[in-house]
Amino acid sequence: MKIKPKNKKKTSPQLVAQKSEEAMIQGILEGSPDGIGVAVVRLECGCRKMAAVDKNGDPASKVIIYRDSALNVCDKCKEDNGAFARVKESFIHWTDPEPDEDTKRKIIAKTLGT
């Protein structure tokens, strides 16, 4: 029997925005006319980082960090600005029409890493 590591980062096209994230995603896209998607990064602490990406995988908005049902982000995020080592899951929420699969792979690799 194989034991999987607990803190494995997931980057998967099957991940979708949670109900609590949808309003934030729409707000980011409204303020980012060049955005074709929003990169969503969920941290172990429960905080989230989001930013719009353009057709080249470059940032189309500022990075927003927040925590559901909280006035502020957690103390760890205040210290390290949501360090990469604490990423639990990440994905891109695409706008309609979505780019082709090859373009998606390139943008995901550039934005979220491989």
C-alpha positions as CSV (number, residue, x, y, z in Angstrom):
1,M,0.0,0.0,0.0
2,K,1.4,3.4,-1.0
3,I,1.0,6.3,1.4
4,K,0.5,9.7,-0.3
5,P,2.1,12.8,1.2
6,K,-0.4,14.9,3.1
7,N,0.7,18.3,1.8
8,K,0.8,17.5,-1.9
9,K,0.0,20.5,-4.2
10,K,-2.8,19.8,-6.6
11,T,-3.0,21.5,-10.0
12,S,-5.8,20.0,-11.9
13,P,-8.3,21.1,-14.6
14,Q,-11.0,19.3,-12.6
15,L,-10.8,21.8,-9.8
16,V,-13.6,24.4,-10.0
17,A,-14.4,27.6,-8.2
18,Q,-16.4,27.2,-5.0
19,K,-19.5,29.2,-4.5
20,S,-17.7,31.5,-2.1
21,E,-15.0,32.2,-4.8
22,E,-17.4,32.9,-7.7
23,A,-18.2,36.5,-6.8
24,M,-14.6,37.4,-6.3
25,I,-13.7,35.9,-9.6
26,Q,-16.4,37.9,-11.4
27,G,-15.3,41.1,-9.8
28,I,-11.7,40.5,-10.8
29,L,-12.8,39.7,-14.4
30,E,-15.0,42.9,-14.6
31,G,-12.0,45.0,-13.6
32,S,-9.6,43.2,-16.1
33,P,-10.8,43.7,-19.7
34,D,-7.8,41.7,-21.0
35,G,-8.4,38.8,-18.6
36,I,-9.3,35.4,-20.1
37,G,-9.3,33.6,-16.8
38,V,-8.5,34.0,-13.1
39,A,-5.7,32.0,-11.4
40,V,-7.0,30.7,-8.1
41,V,-4.5,29.5,-5.4
42,R,-5.9,27.9,-2.3
43,L,-3.5,27.9,0.7
44,E,-3.3,25.4,3.5
45,C,-4.4,28.1,6.0
46,G,-7.7,28.7,4.2
47,C,-6.6,32.0,2.5
48,R,-6.9,32.4,-1.2
49,K,-4.9,34.3,-3.8
50,M,-6.4,35.3,-7.1
51,A,-5.4,37.3,-10.2
52,A,-6.6,37.6,-13.7
53,V,-4.4,36.3,-16.5
54,D,-4.3,37.4,-20.2
55,K,-4.1,35.4,-23.4
56,N,-0.3,35.2,-23.0
57,G,-0.4,34.0,-19.3
58,D,0.7,37.4,-18.0
59,P,-1.0,39.1,-15.1
60,A,-4.1,41.2,-16.1
61,S,-4.8,42.4,-12.6
62,K,-3.2,42.8,-9.2
63,V,-3.0,39.7,-6.9
64,I,-5.8,39.7,-4.4
65,I,-5.4,37.7,-1.2
66,Y,-8.4,37.1,1.1
67,R,-10.0,34.7,3.5
68,D,-13.7,33.8,3.5
69,S,-15.7,35.1,6.4
70,A,-12.8,37.0,7.9
71,L,-11.9,40.7,8.0
72,N,-8.2,40.0,7.4
73,V,-5.9,37.2,6.0
74,C,-4.2,35.0,8.5
75,D,-1.0,35.9,10.4
76,K,1.1,33.5,8.3
77,C,-0.1,35.2,5.0
78,K,0.6,38.6,6.5
79,E,4.2,37.5,7.2
80,D,5.0,35.7,3.9
81,N,2.3,36.9,1.5
82,G,0.9,33.4,1.0
83,A,4.2,31.6,0.3
84,F,4.3,29.0,-2.5
85,A,5.3,26.3,-0.1
86,R,1.9,26.5,1.6
87,V,-0.2,26.1,-1.7
88,K,-2.8,23.3,-1.3
89,E,-4.5,23.6,-4.7
90,S,-4.4,25.8,-7.8
91,F,-6.2,26.2,-11.0
92,I,-7.5,28.7,-13.6
93,H,-11.1,29.6,-13.9
94,W,-11.6,30.3,-17.6
95,T,-14.0,32.7,-19.2
96,D,-16.3,31.8,-22.1
97,P,-15.2,31.0,-24.7
98,E,-12.3,29.1,-23.3
99,P,-9.0,29.0,-25.1
100,D,-7.9,25.8,-26.9
101,E,-6.2,23.1,-24.9
102,D,-2.7,23.9,-26.1
103,T,-3.1,27.5,-25.1
104,K,-4.5,26.5,-21.7
105,R,-1.5,24.2,-21.0
106,K,0.9,27.0,-21.9
107,I,-0.9,29.6,-19.7
108,I,-1.2,27.1,-16.8
109,A,2.5,26.3,-17.0
110,K,3.5,29.9,-17.1
111,T,1.1,31.1,-14.4
112,L,1.0,28.2,-11.9
113,G,4.1,26.2,-12.8
114,T,4.4,22.6,-13.9
